[in-house]
Amino acid sequence: WLQWDDAALYIAIDNAINPKFPIQPGNTWGQDDAVEIAVRNEGVKDAPILVLRGFPSGHFESSDETGAPAEIVQRAARNVQYRARQVNDKSWVVEWCIPFASLGILPKTHPKLQFNLSVRKTSDNQWVEWQGTGGNTWKVENAGILELSK
């Protein structure tokens, strides 16, 4: 589920688990189960791709894998609220509240965001994406557009 207001982007995911195999609850992207949100302000020339990754352990991080400057990567994690928990052997859920200020996005000025959402499922060795990119999961220029309109 995705929702937004003037202050933040809200994302909630109910993530199915294959009950025959336990999730990998560590904090390493690619190796452990996780959710990734990748976003870029489409209306700003040379805007960096920002990547937030959350794990079933409750840990989340802002990644520098896209080459975004360190200060922007650090700012992207500021004031983000992240919660995760395994509901049972069939599901784990995540909830994000991501302030637009942390992302450097002004939705009223630039309401279009290049966006992708990806889930790493280790038990079945799957990379599940909202939109396949033909490359890294965070290549939002090959993914989708969120248009923030009221």
C-alpha positions as CSV (number, residue, x, y, z in Angstrom):
1,W,0.0,0.0,0.0
2,L,1.2,3.5,-0.8
3,Q,-0.2,6.7,0.5
4,W,1.1,10.3,0.8
5,D,0.4,13.6,2.3
6,D,2.2,16.9,2.1
7,A,4.8,15.7,4.6
8,A,5.6,12.1,3.7
9,L,5.3,9.0,1.7
10,Y,3.8,6.0,3.5
11,I,4.4,2.4,2.4
12,A,3.1,-0.8,3.9
13,I,3.9,-4.3,2.6
14,D,2.6,-7.7,3.6
15,N,5.3,-9.9,2.4
16,A,4.5,-13.6,1.8
17,I,7.0,-16.2,3.0
18,N,7.3,-19.8,1.8
19,P,6.5,-21.6,5.1
20,K,8.8,-24.5,4.1
21,F,11.9,-22.2,4.4
22,P,12.6,-19.7,7.2
23,I,13.4,-16.1,6.2
24,Q,17.0,-14.9,6.4
25,P,16.7,-12.2,9.1
26,G,20.1,-10.6,8.7
27,N,20.9,-7.0,7.5
28,T,22.8,-7.6,4.3
29,W,21.1,-6.7,1.0
30,G,21.0,-9.6,-1.5
31,Q,22.0,-12.1,1.1
32,D,19.0,-11.7,3.5
33,D,15.3,-11.1,3.1
34,A,14.6,-7.4,2.6
35,V,12.5,-4.7,1.0
36,E,14.0,-1.9,-1.1
37,I,12.5,1.5,-2.1
38,A,14.2,3.4,-4.8
39,V,13.2,7.0,-5.7
40,R,14.4,9.9,-7.8
41,N,12.8,13.3,-8.3
42,E,11.9,13.3,-11.9
43,G,11.6,17.1,-12.1
44,V,15.2,17.9,-11.0
45,K,18.0,17.6,-13.5
46,D,20.7,15.2,-12.2
47,A,18.7,14.3,-9.1
48,P,20.3,11.3,-7.3
49,I,18.6,7.9,-7.0
50,L,17.9,7.4,-3.3
51,V,17.6,3.9,-1.9
52,L,16.2,2.8,1.4
53,R,16.4,-0.9,2.4
54,G,14.5,-2.5,5.3
55,F,15.0,-6.0,6.8
56,P,12.7,-8.3,8.9
57,S,15.1,-7.6,11.9
58,G,13.7,-4.0,12.1
59,H,17.0,-2.6,10.7
60,F,16.8,-0.2,7.8
61,E,19.5,1.7,5.9
62,S,20.1,4.3,3.2
63,S,22.4,2.9,0.6
64,D,25.1,4.6,-1.3
65,E,25.1,1.9,-4.1
66,T,23.8,4.4,-6.7
67,G,26.7,6.8,-6.3
68,A,24.6,9.4,-4.5
69,P,26.7,11.9,-2.5
70,A,27.3,10.7,1.1
71,E,25.5,13.7,2.7
72,I,22.4,13.0,0.6
73,V,22.5,9.3,1.4
74,Q,22.6,10.2,5.1
75,R,19.9,12.8,4.8
76,A,17.6,10.3,3.1
77,A,17.5,8.2,6.3
78,R,16.9,11.1,8.6
79,N,13.5,11.0,10.4
80,V,12.4,7.9,8.5
81,Q,10.2,5.7,10.6
82,Y,10.5,2.0,9.8
83,R,8.9,-1.0,11.4
84,A,9.1,-4.7,10.5
85,R,7.9,-7.9,12.1
86,Q,7.3,-11.5,11.2
87,V,3.6,-12.2,11.7
88,N,3.9,-15.9,11.4
89,D,5.7,-18.5,9.2
90,K,3.8,-17.3,6.1
91,S,4.2,-13.5,6.3
92,W,6.4,-10.6,7.5
93,V,5.2,-7.0,7.3
94,V,6.9,-3.6,6.9
95,E,5.7,-0.1,7.3
96,W,7.6,3.1,6.2
97,C,7.0,6.7,6.9
98,I,9.5,8.6,4.7
99,P,9.5,12.4,5.0
100,F,9.8,14.2,1.7
101,A,12.2,16.6,3.4
102,S,14.6,13.6,4.0
103,L,14.4,12.8,0.3
104,G,14.8,16.5,-0.8
105,I,11.5,16.3,-2.6
106,L,8.9,19.0,-2.8
107,P,5.8,17.1,-4.0
108,K,3.8,20.3,-4.8
109,T,6.7,21.6,-7.0
110,H,7.8,18.3,-8.6
111,P,5.0,15.7,-8.2
112,K,6.5,13.0,-10.4
113,L,8.9,10.5,-8.9
114,Q,10.8,7.8,-10.7
115,F,10.2,4.8,-8.4
116,N,10.6,1.2,-7.8
117,L,9.8,-1.2,-5.0
118,S,11.7,-4.5,-4.7
119,V,11.6,-7.5,-2.4
120,R,14.4,-10.0,-1.8
121,K,13.0,-13.5,-1.0
122,T,15.9,-15.7,-0.1
123,S,14.0,-19.0,0.4
124,D,13.1,-19.2,-3.3
125,N,16.0,-17.0,-4.5
126,Q,13.6,-14.4,-5.9
127,W,13.9,-10.7,-6.7
128,V,10.4,-9.5,-6.9
129,E,10.0,-6.0,-8.3
130,W,7.1,-3.6,-8.9
131,Q,8.7,-3.1,-12.3
132,G,11.6,-5.1,-13.6
133,T,14.5,-2.8,-14.6
134,G,16.6,-5.1,-16.7
135,G,19.4,-4.4,-14.2
136,N,19.8,-3.3,-10.7
137,T,16.5,-3.1,-8.8
138,W,17.2,0.6,-8.1
139,K,17.4,1.7,-11.8
140,V,14.3,3.8,-11.5
141,E,14.7,5.3,-15.0
142,N,13.6,1.8,-16.2
143,A,10.9,1.3,-13.6
144,G,7.7,3.3,-12.9
145,I,6.5,6.8,-12.1
146,L,4.6,7.8,-9.0
147,E,2.6,10.9,-9.7
148,L,1.6,12.7,-6.4
149,S,-1.6,14.4,-7.2
150,K,-4.7,15.3,-5.3
